[in-house]
Each structure stands twice: as structure tokens, then as C-alpha cells.
């Protein structure tokens, strides 16, 4: 059974949820951030942010020196999103993302990021009951995957760009969210364009 753990280290929260792709032995840790803090968006890490990161990594028992950067992405409203992985002392592999407005969150798996699937990702939403005002999917794919598409609930396909570390980001448009259209699946392709795997994205809304 998945083991989900929430950790609150910083007081000051924006409404939102994080749904991590989990498997046997997986757990999730999250730390809310400080709304309105734009230092990360400028590529700077303040002393406060550094301390929050260190405290967060201590909570998930990250192994020193195991952090592997997986890229930085821009979000709507000027926020930035940093993606990286760490290994824990228990032998877990964790996918961590730092949203400059929402804080840190991680999904940790016993069998490595790609032990069961060729992609590790999280689905992140912001909004109130009955409405989704923001939704993004961020993750990384395994070696050998050279193309990623998102299929939404309206049937449209969205081709995603992979960065040099094989990280990716999909952000739903405000018009799709208003229409109740959400990402439904990830399609993973080889260099030759062969479909390698289809991964269902947890239902939203």
C-alpha cells in the first residue's frame, strides 16, 4: 500500500493539492512555500529558501550529495519550478519539485523512479471545491524515451519538449480548465516514434 506523509515546515499556504504518481512503498512529502516570493523566479536562492530545502530534504532523509538537477521551468504568473531527484538513506528514489509560490513536494519510490514505469511525475492543482484554476504535470522520463505527449479528456494531444535531463512540464490552459478539460494520459515514444508506454494520469476535478 502507498504510504502518504504530509509535512508542514513553513506557515503560509496557498490553496492547492499535489497528486504524486505512487507505487508500492511510495510516499509523498510536501512543504508549503511563501506566496509572493519571486526570488526563485529570478534564479536566486535566498537564505530562507535554502534553509527550507535543507529542512525538507532532512525530513525525507535524503542522502547528502545525491541531489540531481532535472531542470527549471516557467509557470503562469511568473513563478518558477525547479525539478530534481534525491536518494534517501533507506534506498528510495525521490522526485522533488520546488514551486516558487507553493513550496517543495516529493514522491518517493522504493524501486527507483523508473522501477515500474518509464516516467515519474506529479499532478499539481490549485483551486477551490468544484473548480480547478491551475493544473500542471511535471516529471522526468527514463533513458530511451525520446518523445512525450499528453492526451486530455477532450481528445486533444499535446506534444511536450524534453529538456537535456529528460524533464518535462505540461500546464493546462485557463480555457481548458474552464471547460473541464484535464490531462488524461501520458504517451511515451522511442527515438523511432514507436509507442513505448501509456500511463493514465490520476483523475482531476
N, C-alpha and C positions, 0 to 999 in steps of 0.2 A: 504494500500500500504506500502511496506517496506520503511523505512527511512534510507538511507545510508549516513553516515557522515565520512569524512576523516579529520584527524587532524595531522599536521606536527609539531612536537616539537623538533626534533633533525635533524640537517642538516648533511647529509652523507648517501646516499641511494644506495642500490643495486637494480638492475632491478628485478622486481618481482610483482606478484599480489596476492591478497588474495580474495577468494570467500567464504563467510560465508553462511552457511545454514540459511536462514532467513524465517520468517513467518510474519503474521500481526503484525505491530508495531515494527518490528525488526530494529535495526540499527547496523552499523559497525563502529568501530573506529580503527585507526591504527597509529602507531608511528614507523618510520624507525630507525634502530639502527646503530651502528658504525661498518663498515666492519673491519674484522681482530681482533676484540676484543675477546679474548679467555678466559677472566676471568670467564665468566659464565660456560664455558665448564669444568673449574677446580672446579666448585662448589662454587665459590666466588661471592659475590655481591659487586661491587665497589661502592664508594660514588656516582659516576656518574650514574650508573645503578639504584641505589636506588632512586635517585632524579628523573630519567626518569620514573620509575614505579609510584612514588608518583604523578608526574605531569600527567601521563596518567590516573591514577585512579581518579584524580581530574576532568579531562576532561569528563569522563563518569559518574561523580557524584556518585562514589562508596561510599557505606555506610561504615564508619570506623568499623573495626573488622569483616567484612563479608567475607574476603578472605578465601577460602577453597582450599588448595593444592590438585591437582589431579594427580601429578606425574611429573617425569622428564625423558626425552627420549634422546637418542643419534641420531644425524643426520650425514649424509655423510660429510666427510671433518673435522670431529672432533667438529662440532657445537653441542650445547645442546639446548633442547627445554623444557621449563617449562610450565605446564598447570595448570590453577587454575580457580576458579569461584568467582565472587563477586556479591553482590546485590547492586542495586542503590537506592538512596533516593526516586526515582519515583516508586519503586516496581519492576523494571526489574531484570532479572537474566542474567548475562553476562558470557560467556565462553571466557577466556583470554589465549592467549599463547604468550610466550616470546621466540623468536628465537635469540640466541646469536649473529647471524650475520645480522638479518633482523629487530629486534626490536619487539615491542609489537603490538598485534592486538586483537580486541574483537568483538564478535557478541552478541547483547543484545536482549532479547525477553521479551515481556510483560507477557506471560502466564507461565513463568518458563522454564527451559531448556528442560523439557520433557512434556510441556503442549500439544503439538501437535504430537510429535513423541517420540520414545523410545531412541533416540540418538541426541546429539548436536555435531556438528563437523564443521570444516572448511577445505577447499581445498586450498592449497598454492602452487604456481608455481613460477619458476624463468626461465627466458629466454627472447629471443627477438621475433620479429614478425615471425610467421611461424615455430617456433621451441620452444620446451619445454626442458630445460636442467635439471630441478629438479621439482619433484612433490611429495608432501606428504599430507596425510589426517590425522588430529589429532582431537580427540574428547573424549567424555565420554558417556556411556550408562546408562540407567535408572536401578534402582533396579529391579531384576527379570530377567534381560538379563545376560546370562552366557556364551554366545558364539557369536563371530562376524566373518563374512567372507566378503572379498571384491571380487566382480566379476569384471573382467576387460573386455575391449572391444574385447579382443581376445578369450573370453570364459573361461579363467582360473579362478580358485577360490583360494583365499589366506586366510588361517585361521590366525586370529590375536590373540595375547595374551592380556588379560586384566590384568592390574595391580590391587593391592588391592583397589584402589579408582574407579575401573571400567574404567580407562582411556585406550586409545589405540592409536597406531600410525601405519600407513601404508606408506611406501616410495617406489615409483616406481623405478625399476632398470633402469640403463642407457640403457641397451639393449632394454627394453620395450619402453622407451621414443623414442629411435632412430627409432623403428619400428612403432611409432604412436599408441602404446597400452597404454590406460589410464584406471584408475578405473571407473567403470560404476554404481555400486550399492553396498550398504551395506546390508548384510543379518544378521538379529538378531535372536538368538536362545535362548530358555529356557534351564533350567538345564536338562530337559529330552530330549533335542535335537529337540524340536518342533520349526518350523519356526514361529516367532512372528511377524516379520515385514520386508518388503523390502523397502529400501529407495534409490531413484535414486540420484546419485551424479551428480552435475552440469557438463555439457559437458566442456571438456578442449581441446585445440588445434584447 
